[in-house]
Amino acid sequence: MCGRLLKRFVAFWTLVSLRTATGLAGEGRSVWKKDPNFSPVSETQMFLYDTFPKEFLWGVGTGALQVEGSRRKDGRGSSVWDQFIHTAFRGADSTDVSSDSYTLLDKDLSALDFLGVTFYQFSISWSRLFPTGVVAAPNEKGLQYYNSLIDSLVYRNIDPMVTLYHWDLPLTLQEKYGGWKNESVIDIFNDYATFCFQTFGDRVKYWITIHNPYLVAWHGYGTGIHAPGEKGKITTVYSVGHNLIKAHAKVWHNYETRFRPHQKGLMSIVLGSHWIEPNRSEDALDISKCQQSMERVLGWFAKPIYGDGDYPEELKNELSFLPSFTEDEKNYIKGTADFFAFSFGPNNFKPPNTLPKMGQNLSLNLREVLNWIKLEYNSPRILIAENGWFTDSHVKTDDTTAIYMMKNFINKVLQAWSLLDGFEWQHGYNIRRGLFYVDFKSEKKERIPKSSALYYKQIIQENGFFPKESTPSLQAQFSCDFSWGITESVLKAESVASSPQFCDSNLYLWNITGDGLLHKVKGVKLKTRPAQCTDFVSIKKQLDLLEKMKVTHYRFALDWALILPNGDLSVINRQVLRYYRCMITEVLKLNIQSMVTLYYPTHAYLGLPGPLLQAGGWLNQSTAHAFQDYAALCFQELGDLVKLWITINEPNRLSDVYNRSSNDTYQAAHNLLIAHAMAWKIYDEQYRPFQYGQVSLSLHSDWAEPANPYFESHSKAANRFLQFEIGWFADPIFKTGDYPAAMREYILFKNRKGLSYSSLPYFTQEEKQLVKGAADFYALNHFTTRFVIHEPQNGSQYEFDRDVQFLQDITCLSSPSRLAVVPWGIRKVLKWIKKTYGDIDVYITANGIDDQSLDNDELRNYYLGKYIQEVLKAYYIDKVKIRGYYAFKLTEEKSKPRFGFFTSDSKGKPSIKFYNNLISNNGFPAEYSTCHPSNKEKQCSFCLFISQKKPLIFFACCLFSTLILLLTIIIFHKRKRRKRYKARSVQRICVSF
């Protein structure tokens, strides 16, 4: 898992000696070779809830130019960036309007105290110590500032990590020597480094020579979007890179020989990189292009330092003008780093089109690039020296997206961050990426912690991630009468039996002309037998599938438009009704009860009879009365066999269909509620007394979690989503007879603000009495958890009225259709239902996930196991009265997400066996099942045996009857013979007399 990588890389800190490492150039390409049997739920890939080693370093980082400010204060010299800002950014503020850390050091230190970090990475402004860049008498004010900063860190037990050069080259060196184009700067940089070692080395144990030399060379001297802003030749770019490598190596050797023996510090260079994925992981050419891309960016600097002292072969073969190292220089350069300091993030390379992508795809997979480094450079010790990302400048403290990026990156190896908002190089002050918000225009420049700072503080305190949303797994079982079911959508009835030999009285001859066809024999009629339920081929197939599922209940939906094509009782398709009755009857013979859904609309098929659809559908109140008639017909025809009814499936999702305006949405929902209540009432009054069934409706009930737990507005948005999504239908039925007060009040609030003209309908007093209590249990369909943020929206649409948006948690396991796998969400929604609507019976009528695999659906197994475990906790710990669980779904549909246990051609998947085991164990028992078959179950088992052995039993009965008949005939004839014998005997006696 990702957290294990963290531990591994920290362990490398003490295990690997880079000085003797030779590297394994080209080995990194194996990262892109994917295992075809790779499991989507492999523990090595999923988010890990665990802690880091005790010695793990938690830090934050800044750059001098970004946060120090006070550019003209206390004798600081100008840098190339000071000039570049005023020439490249029209009307831009100078770096003086920054976080002003130079004069507000105490506030920075308070921010560090707040976070609780163990190290602080900062850079020294070269021109603040030496205004011209050349080492002479240092600027005392600057020297005093850095001494004070380092002393304050040491006092707080925070290790300083000092960067010598973070892009702010003294302007004099650029103007006099041409900057890094001139090799003379190498010695000047070494002199400056020597002074820093001499002055600060007794307290600094971690040193960085240069920060991301790729950007210095490529953007500073190539594209011109970084200081000094030169748009030079490509040869200049690689010449600058060459000098930067030699400058780093010289400083490292300087420290190695003169200072390390007594200062005991460590040194490296921060190298930045992108990551890239092949278009086709099985294509060797695409993989080679990815390898080339990495070598051109990261390998340009990493291979000389961490490899064999020379550039990658890819660069040398491609660029004839590439500077070369002598053999002595190669030996001098290789191994000049004590650890691999790495910079990675979504905004490290701007614009991204300057990267050599080689036609492949950029990616943010930190784990993969770390693996590439490990393989390519012989497992170096790694420090993540920079991992920040940008937010827009208008974002103050609600940087929710940053929380999820942080969560993802830290879980994949993170040791550093960006501390304060500041000047962001070529972006100026238009973007921010600090943990603390700073109003640059304010006088006090207070450090206000963003939500990402609060989250980072929590991670540091816990030294990792703890699973707060879930309790340990339970070993327990559901009640012995628990319903284990499988859900199917609408069953399309066959119009006629698919076995014509039983109902067609004609005689046919086959292939008489060699055409392979059947030819009717005229004038000949055969005797046919009565139609049987098993004549329906689709029923046979369904029975085969259900028998393999080993469920106790089967939920399927009727097709209203097929049963009543005119929408009223004027035309009733009795053949379709017979099909459904046959289905229910045959399923009962397998000891499986049916839960029948009357109306199952989808986005693709609204399911209304044509005349009703043409009359406005659910916008027309008459549709509710038509539904009542349809429901009464179904109760009358099928109710003696059905004990559980669902009137409407997910009426709260029809907003996607009736979305012309919010008023259409709310009116359609209003009529759906009335239709359900009328159907429930007619069952309650006319059919329940002798059919003894129960009726409800299924509501889509995903859980809503605040995306940012540190903001009350997000918590309110999550609750508002639940009211608009679930309470919209559940409150009128299970609570008040009216829509949620929170929903109605929020819409009125938006009306007053002029943000929406939506109007939620009102129930009459009679309608309230009709709707309230019109359900015998709560039925929910649950698939995922939504992470909700508050986002005000204008317009009269149902989605806009809620003022919510959804955020994808990139750390969550998700399905191909991007359903997040969040098992604890189902427990939360079950608890919420109990808390909101009381201690009512609950059926989970649909729960499942799409899994692309046809022969090894491990994702579905994982999902079922985890979600049912959370359902068990809700039942066992939270005392929610859960009566049944129905997995979704039996068979998948072509060209749609693969939710089925069976493929569209009825091929079973391994998850069937997994679900079978859960059913047979009735949950997760510790040792053995405590449930024993009741007498009724035994009797039903006997019935099942009888139904399965019908032909044999019939034959046995016939044989037995024949034997009895023969025996009777024999006895009869024997008796008759005796009577004749007696009669003859009497006659003989009479004659003798």
N, C-alpha and C positions, 0 to 999 in steps of 0.2 A: 504494500500500500504506500501511498505517498508519504505518510508519516515515517514509514520504515526507511524510505529513501533519505529522509532528513537525518535519521540516526546513522545511517550508513555513511553519509557524506561527512558528518561530524566525526565519525570514527576514523575516516581517512585522514583527518587532521593530524593524527599521531602515527599513522601506519605507513604513509607513503613518503619517500624521499624523492622529490622532484629533481634534485640535482643530478641523480644518476639515471633518471628516466629517459628512455630513448623514444617513447611514443610508438604508436602502432598506426601509422598513417594509412587511411583508407578503411580502417576497421569500423568506423562510425556508420558506414553505409548499411550495416546489418540492422540498424535501428528501424529502417523503413521496411524491412522484410517482415511482413505480418504473418502470424500463424493462422492458417485457414481454419483451424479449430479453436481459435481464440474465443474465450467465454466473455460475454458482456458483463457478467457479474463476478469476474475474477477478483479475489481479495487484493491482488497486487495492483488493481486499477481503481478501486473504489475509495471514496473518501474515508479517511481513517480517523476515528475518535481515539486519540491516544495523547500521551505527553512526550515531550522531548527530554533528552538527557539533562541532568542537573547542570552540566557545564555549558549547555547551549547558550549562545550569545544572542540576545535580543537587542536590536539597535535601531537607530534612525540616522538619517544623514541629510546634509545640506551642502551647498556650494557657496563659497565666499561671495562671489559676484551676485548670486541670487538673493542672499538674505542680509549681508552686512550693511549695505547702504553707505551713507557718509562718504561718498566718493571723493569729495574735495576736502574732507576734514582731516586734520592732524597730519598733514604732510604726505598723504597717500598719493602715489603717482598714477597716471592714467594707464589703462590697459587697452588692448586692441578692442575689447568689447565696449568700452566706454565710447570710443570713436564710432564703432560700427552702429551702435544704437542710434546715434544722432544722424547718421548718414542713411541708414537703411530703413529706419522707422520714422515716417513723417508724422510729426506732432506727438511722438511717443514721449512718455515721461522718462526721465533718467532713472538710473538705478538708485538714486537717492530716495525715491518714494518706494522703498521696499519694507521688509519687516524691521529694518534698522537694528539688526542684531549687534552692531558695533557699539551703539549707545544704550541698548536695552538688553544687555547680556543677562541681567537678573531674571527677566521675563522668559528668556530662552531656557534658563536653568530650571525655572519653575515648571515649564512645560515638560522638561525631561523628568523632573521629579514626579509629575502627574502620571506620566506613562510608566515609569518604573523600569526603564531600559537598562541594559548592562554595558552597552557601548554606544558611542556617538561618533559618527564619521563626519568630519568637516574638512574643508580645504583652507589652506593658507593663501591669502592674497599676496602673490609674489611682489606686486608693486606697492603693497602696504608696508612690507618690510624693507624693500629696496626700490625706491621710486623709479630708478632707471633700469632696474633689473640686474645691474652689475653689483656684486657683493662689495660693499664698502662699510662705512659706519651705518648700522641699521637705524631705521626710523623708530625712535624710542617709544612713541605713543603706540605704534603698531605692535612693537615687541611686548609692551606692557599688556596690550589687549589679549594677545595669544597666550602669554604666561598666565594671565588671570583666568582665561577660559580653561586652560589645561589644569591648573591647580584646582579650580572649582569642580571639574569633572572627577579628578582623583579623590577629592574630599568626599564626593558622593558615591564613591566606588563604581564610577562609570569609566570604562576604558576608553581613552581617546584613540580614534583611528584617523590619522592625518593624511590628507591628500596633498601632495606638493604642487601638483599642477592640474587645475580643473578649468583649462581653456583660457584663463585670463592672463595671457602673455603681456608683460609690460610693453607699452606702446613704443618706448624708445628702442627696444630690441627689434621690433618690427620695422621701424623706420630706418634704423642704422644697418641692420644685417639682413633684412628681408624675412625675419622670423625663422620658422623651422625649415625654410628652404636652405638655410646656411648652416653648415656643420659647426660653425663657431659657437652657435647657441648651445650645443651639447655640453661644452666645457663650462659655459656660464651657468647652465642649469645644474651641473654637478657642484659648482661652487656654492650656489644657493642651497642645494640639498645638504651639503656639508655643514653649512651654518645651522640649518634646522636640526640636524642630528646632534650637533654640539650643544645647541641651546635647549632643545626640548626632549632629546632622546632619553634622558634619565627618567622621564615620566611617560613617554609614548612607546608602546610596545608593538603597535601595528602601523605600518607605513604603506601608502599607495604612491607610486611615482607619478603616473599619468592616468587621467581619467578618460577612457574611451578614445584612444588615438585614431580609430577609424573615422570618427566624426570630425576630429581635428583636421585630418588630411583630406578626406573626401569633400566635406562641406566647407571647410575653411579655405581650401586652396583649389577646389574643383568646381562645385556648384555655386559657391559664393554665398550660400544662405547662412553660414556661420562666419564669425569674425576670423580672420581679418577681411573676409568678403571677397577674396580673389577668385576670379573665374579663369583659372589657368589651364594649361595643357594637362593632359592625362599623365604625362611624364612627371610633371611637377607634383601631382598627387602622390605618386609612388616614391618620389624622392623625399618628400616630407615624411611619409610613413617610414621610410628607411632610416631617416635621422631620428625619429621618435623612438624606434626600436633600439638604436645604438645609445641614445640618451638614457633610456631606461636601464639598459645593461650596465652602462658605466656607473650609474648611481647605485645599482644593486651591488656591484663589486666593491664600490667605495664603502658601502655600509658593511658588507661581508668582512672585509679585511680590517677596517679601522674601528668600527663601532659595535658590531654584533658580539664580539668576545666579551665585552663588559656590559653592554646594554641589553643583550638577550632578546632583541626584537625580531619581528618578522616583516617581510616586505613582498609586495606584489605590484601588479599593474592591472587596472580595471579594464577588461575587454568586454565590449558590447556585441550583441548579435541578435539576429532575427531567428526564426525557425521556419522551416518550409516542409510541406508535405507533398508527396508525388500525386499527380492526377490519378495514377493507377499504381497501387502498391505492388501489383504483380509484374509491372513493366520494368525491366532492368534498365532501359534507357531513361525513364523518368527518375528512377532512383539515382542513376549516375548524375543527372542534372541537379538533383537536390544536393548531392555530395559536392558538386562543383560550386553551387551557390554558397554553401557553408564555408568552403575553402576560400572563396573569394572575399568573404567578409570576416568571419572569425579566424579562419586559418591563416589569413594574411599576417596577423600578428601572433596568433597562438602557436603556430607550428615552429617558428624560429625560437620562441621562448620555452615552450613546453615539449617541443619535439626534438628535431635533430639540428636546430640552429639555422635552418634554411627555409625558404619559402615553399609553399605547396607546389608540387609538380604541375598542377593545373595552371597556376599563375605563370610559372616559368615557361611552360609550353605556349601559353596564349599570348603573353606580353613579351615581345622581344626587347623592349626598352626597360624591362624591370631591372632595377639595380641588383647587383650580386654581392654576396658576402664572400670574403676570402675564407680559407679553411680555418685560419686563426680566429677570424671574427665569428665563424659558426660555433667553434668551441667556446668562445668567449660569451656568446649570447645564450646558448642553450642552457636551460635549467636555471635561468635568472629570475626565479619566483619561488617563494616559499609556500604559496597556495594559489589557487586559481580564483581570482576575484572577478566576478561575473556580473554584468549588467544586462537585464532583460525586462522587457515590458512592452505594452502595446504602443507606446509613444516614443520609444527609444530611437526610432528611425523615421523621421519626418522630412520630406514626404516619402511614403513607402515606394513610390515609383522609381526612386534612385537606387533601389536595391536590385542586385542581379537575381531575379526570381527564376530565370531560365524557363519561363512558361509554366511554373508550378505554383503551388498555393501557400501563401503566408499563413502561419498558425501561431497560436499562443501557448503551445504545449510545452511548458517549462520542463516537465519531467523528461520528455523526449530529448530536448536539447542537452539536458544534464547527462543523460545516458550517452549521447553522442560524444560529449566532452570526455566522459569516462573511458569510452572505447578508443577514442582517437588519440588521447594523450595519456594513456596508461594510468588511469584512476587517480588524478590529482586530488588534493584536498581542496574543497570548494567553499568559497564565501560568496553569498549573494550580496553584492555590494550596492546594488541599486535595483529597485523593482517598482518604482512609482508609476502612476498614470495620471492623465490630465482630466480635469473637469472644467466646465465653462466658468468664466470669471464671475458670472452672476450667482453661481452656487455659493452659498455661505457655509452653513454647517450641516445641511442635509445632503451629504454625499453618499447616498445609499448604494449606488453602483460600485463605489470604491470599496464598500464593505465586502461585497461578493467577490470582487477581484482580489481583495486582500485575503479573504477566506480561501480562495482557490490557490493563490500563489504561496501563501504560508504553508498550506497543507502539502504543497509540492516542493518545499524547501525554500524558506525565506528567512533571512537574518538581518535585513535592513529595510529602510523606508526613507521617505523624504519628509522632513520634520515640518517646516514652515512654508506657507505660501510665499512665493517670491517671483523674481523675474525669471521667466522660462525661455531664455535664450532667444531663438528666432521668433518665438511666439509672443515675446514681451510680457505684458500683464493681462493678455486676453484669455489666458488659461491659468489654472492653478492646480497644484497636486500635493499640497501640504496636508498634514494631519490637523493643523491648527489654522483657523481662519484669521486673517489679519486685514483690517481696513487700512489700506495704505495711506489714505487721505486723512486719517484721524491723527490726532496729536499723540495720544497715548499708545496707539498701535497694540492694543490688548491681544493676547493670544487666546482665542476662543476655540476650545476643542471641538472639532467636527465629530460627527457620529463615527467616522472611521477611527478617530483617536480613541474614543470610548471602547470601541470593539478591540482595537489593538492592545489597549491597556488590559482588557479582560483576558485576552490570549496570553499576554505576558504573565499576568497573575496566576493563571492556571497552567502555564508552561505548555500550552497545547490546546486540545479540544476535548471537551467532555460532552457526552450525549445527554443533554438536558431534557429532551422531549420524550424520552422513553425510559421505562423501567426494565429491569432484566427479564429475560424470557421466562415464561410460565410453563410449568408442567402441570397441566390441568385439562379438564374436559368440559364440553358443553353438556346441557341436560340431555337425558336419554331420548327425549322426544324432539330434539333439535332437527330442523329441516336442512338437509344438504341438497342444494339444487343447482341446476344449470339453466341459463337463460338463452333463449333464442328470440330473434326479432319476429317479424310477421311471417307466418307459414302460408305460402301460396297454395291454395287448395287445387287439386286436380279436378277439372270440370267433369271428366268421366273416368271410370276405372281404366287403368292402364294395361289391363290384361283382357283384351277383347274376346279371347277364346271362351270366356265364361258367360258373356252376354250377347255375343253375335251368333245368331242362329243360322248363318249362311255356311255352306260347305265350300272349301277352296281347294284347288289343285295347284301345286307349286312347280314352277320351272318346266311347264309342259312344252314350251317353245324354246327352251334354253336361255330365256331372258332373266332367270333368277327371281321372277315375280310370282305373286299369288293371283290366281284367276278364279273368280267366283263361278260356281256351278249353278246355273239357272234352274229354278223350279224345285230346288232341294232345300228343305228346312230341317234343322236339327233341334233336338230338345236341349235347352240350356238350364243351368241351375241358377238359383237366386244369387244376386250380388252379395259379396262379403266384404268386410272391412279390409281384409288382407289383399283384396284385389288392387288396392291403391299401392303402387310400387313405392311412392315416396314415404308412405307410412312404414313399410317394411324397412326402408333405409333408416328412418328416424329411430325405429325400435332397436335396430342393430347398434346404432351409435349410443343410444341411451343405456342399453344393457352394458356396454363397455364403461360408461361413466360411473355406474354403481351409485347413482344419486337416489334420493328419496322423493325429490320434487323436480318437476319440469315446468319452466315458465316459458310460454310462447304467446304470441299475439294473433288475434283474428284479423281478417281483412274486411273492414266495414264496407268498402266500396264493392267487394265481390258479393257479400251477403245481401246487401240492399243497393243494387245498382242505381235505383232512382232516388235513394236517400230517404225513402219512406217505406211503409209496409205494403204499398201497392204491388210491388214485385219482390218476392222473396226467393232467393236462390237456394232451394232445398238441397240440391246436390252438394253445394258448398257446406251447408250446415251439417249434412250427413258426413262429409269428409272430416269436419272438426270433431263431431261426436265419435266417429270411428277412431280418430287419433287419441282422444281422451280415454275411450274404452280400452283400446289395445295397450295403452301406456299403463292403465290400472292393472292389467294382467301381469305386468312386470313389477307390481307392487310400488308403482311410482304415481304420486299424486300430481295433478296439474294445477298450476297457478296461471290463470288465463287473463290476458290483457285484452281489453275490448278495443282500444285505440292506441296505435303505436306510430305517431307521425315522425318523419325524419326530414332533414333538409332536402333530400332528393325526392322524397315521396310523402306528400302531405297526408295521403290516405283517406281523403274525403270523397264520398260519392260525387260524381260529376255535377249533378244539378245543385247540390249544396255548395260546391266550390264556385260555380258560376253565380250563385246568389250572394257571394261575399264571404263564404266560409265562416270562420269564427268571428268575423265582424258583424255577422247577422245573428240576432238573438234566436231566430227560429232554428238555427243549427243545434242549439242546446236542447230544444224540444225533440228534434229529430234524433239526437243522441239518446235521449231518454227512451224513446220508442225502440231504438236499436238495442239498447241495453236490456230492456224488458224482454225482448224476443230471445236474446242470448240466455238470460236467466231461465226463461221458460223451457228452451230447447236443450240446454246443457247443464242447468243448475243442479240437477239431481246427481251429477257426476263431479261437480267442481265445488270445492270448499274455500278456495282462495281466489278472489277476483281483484284485478287492477283495472280501474276504469280508463285512465289516461296515463301514458308513459311520458314523463318529463314535460308537462305543460309549461314549466318555467323556462324551457329552452325554445319555445316557439317564437320568442322575441326575434330570433334570427330570420324568421319567415315574415312576420307582420312588423316590418321595420321601416315602413314608409315614413312614419312619425311615431313619437312616443305615445300619442293618444291612440293610434291604431294598436300598438303593442298592449297598452293597458286595457283597451276595450276587448281585444281578443282574449286576454287572460281572464278578464271578468266573466266573459261568456263561458270559458272553459271551466271556471270554478262553479258556475251555476249548473252547467251540464253534469259535472261530476256529482254535485250535491243532489240533483234530481235523480240521477241513476242510483245513488246510494239510498235515497229515501224510498224509491220504489222497491228496491230489494228488501230493505228493512221492514216495510209494511206488508208486502205481498209474498215474498219468497223465503225470507229468513225463518219464519215460524216452522217450515217443514223441510227446508233445505239445509239450514244450520251452517251457512257459510259466512265468510267475512269479506268486506269490500274496502278498498282504499285506492289511492293513486300514488304513483311513483314519482318522487321529486329528485331531480339532479341535485346532489348535495355534496359538492366538493368543499373542502375546508379552505378557509382564508386565513393566512398568517401575515401579520404585519411584516413587510419587507425590511423595515428598519425598526428594531425594537426600542431604539433610543428616542423615537419621535412619537408623541401622542397622536399626531395627525395620522400616522400610519395605522395605529391601533384602531382609531375611529373609522378609518377607511375600510379596514378588514371587517369590523362589525357592521358597517354600512353595506358592504358587499353581501354579507350573510342575510341581512334584512331584505335587500332587494332581490337576492337570488332564491333564498329558501323561505324566509318569513313572508314574502309576497303571497305565497300559496298556503304555507303552513299556519300562519297566524289566524286567518279566517276560519280554518277547519279545526285546528287543535287548540285554539286559544280564545279569541275574542269575537269571532264572526265578522271581523273587519280587518283591513290591511294594517300592517305594522305602523304604529304611531310614528316611529322614527323615519319610516319611508315617506309617509304623508307629510310630516313636518319638514323634511329636507327638500322635498319637491316645492312646497310652499315657500321655503326660504329662497330657493333659486328663482321662483316666480317674482318674489319681491325685489330681488336684485336685478331682474331683467335678463337673467342668464338662461332661462328656459320658460317655455309656455306650456309645459306639460300639465296635464290634469288627470289625477287619479280618480277613477269612478267611485261613486258612493253606493253602498248597499242600502236597499230599503230595509225597514224593520223586519218585514217578512223574509227577505232574502238572507238577512243575518241569522234568523232562526233556522232557515233552511240549511245554510252553509255550516254553521257552528256545530261541531261534533260529528260531521258527516264523514267519518272514517273509523274503521275498527282497529287499525294499526298504522304505524308510520312505516312507509316503504321508501327506501332511499337507494339511488344509484350513485355510487362514489367511485371515482377513478384516480384523483390526484389532489394535491394541495396547491393553491394559488398563492403566490407571494405578492401582496398588495401594497401599492403606494397611493398616497393622496395626490391627485392631479386635477385641479379645477378645469372644467370643460364647459364650453358654451354650446347651446343648441338644444333643440327639442327632440332628443332621441333617448331611448331607455338607457343606452350605454353611457350617454353624457350626463344623465341625471344622477348617476352614482358617484361621479367624480373620482373614479379609481382607474388605475392602470396596473398592469401586471408586469412583474420582473422575473426573469428566468434565473434561477439559482444555478450557476454553471457548475457548482460542485456536486449537484444532485445527479444521481443515476437517472437517466431518462430513456424513454423508448424512441423508436424511429419517428413516431409522430410527435415527439417532444413532450410526452406526458412525464412529469417528474415523479419518480418513485419515492414517496414520502410516507412510509407506513404509519407513523404516529398521527398523521392527519386524520385517518379514519376513526381512531380512538377519540380524538378531540371533537370531531363532529358528532359522534355518538353521545359523548358527555354533554355537549352543547344542546342536543335534542332533548335529553332527559332534563337538563336544567331549565330549558325554555318551555317545554311542553308537558313536563310531568312524567310520571312513571308509566309510560305507555309501552305496549308491545311494539317491537321494531323488527322489520325484515330488511335485510340488505339484498335488494332484488337485482343488483348488477354490480359487479366489481371485477375488473380485469385489466389487462394491458396488451398492447400489440407487440408481437415478437416476430421479427422477420424470418427467423429460422424455421424451416419445415421439418427438420429431423432432430433438432436438439434445442428445444425452446427453454433454455436455462433461465432466461430473463423472466419468463412466465412462472417457472417454478419458484424462483426467488421472490417474485411479487406475491404469489399466493401464500407462501410460507410466512413472509413478514407481515402481510396485511391480516391474514387470519389470526396470527399471533396477537396483533393489536386488538382485533375484534374480541378475542378471548380475554384479554386484559379488561376491556370495557365491560364484558359480561361478568367476569369473575371478581375483579377488584372494584370497578365503578358501579356494579350492580345495575347495569343497563339491561332491560328485559329483551334481549335479542332472541328471537324465535327461529331465525333461519338465515342462511347465507347462500346466495346464488352466484356462482361464478359466471362471468361473461366472456365468451359465449360459446355455444355448441359448435357451430361451423362458421368458417370465415367466408366472406364474399369476395368474388374476383375483383381485382383492381382497387381494393380498399385495404386499410390497415389490418394486419393479420391478428385479430383478436381471438380466433377460433381455436378450440382444442382439436378440431378436425379441419383439414383443408377443404376447399370447395369441391374436391372430388372424393371426399370422405376418407382421406388417409389420416389415421390417428397420429398424434404427436406424443412424445415422452411425458409431457405434463399430465396426461390422463392418468398414468400410474401414480404420479405424485399426489394428485387430487384424490385418487382412490384411497391412498394410504391415510390421508387426512380424514376422509370420511369413515373408513373402517376403524380408525382410532378415536373418532369423535373429538378430534382436537390434538392435543399434545400430552398424552398420558405419561405419568412417571414410569410405570411398569406395565400395567395391564388395564384393560378397559373395565370400568365399573358398571357398564350398561349391559343388561342381559335382555334377550328378546322376550317380549311380552307374549301372552297367549295369542293375542291378535296377530302379532308378527309371525308366530309359529304357524298359525292358521293360514296367514297370507303366504307363507313360504310353501305350505302344502298346496295352496291354490296355484302358486306359480309352477310347482311341479306338475300339477294336473294340466295347466294350460300348455306347458312345454311338451308334454307326452301325449297329446291328444290322439295322434294317429295310432300309436301303440296301444293306448287304452281302448280306443274304438275297436281295433282289431281283436284285442283280448276279449272285449265284451261280446263281439260277434261270435268269436270262437266258443265262448262260454255259453252263449244263447243257443248256438247250434248243438252243443253237447247236451244241454238241458232238453232241447227239442227231441233229439235222437233218443235220449233216455226215456222221455215221456212216451214216445211212439213205441219203443220196445216194451215198456211196462204195460202200455195199453194193449198191445197185441198179445202179450203173455196172458193178461187177464182175460182177454177175449177167447183165447185158446182154451183156457181153463174152463170158462163157462160152457163152451162147446163140448168139451170133454165130459163135463158133469151132465150136460143134457143128453148126450149119447148114452152115458151110463144109466141114467134114469129110464131112457127108452128101452134099453136092453133088459132091465129089471122087469119092466111092465110086460114085455113080450114073453118073458119066461113064465110069468104068472098066467 
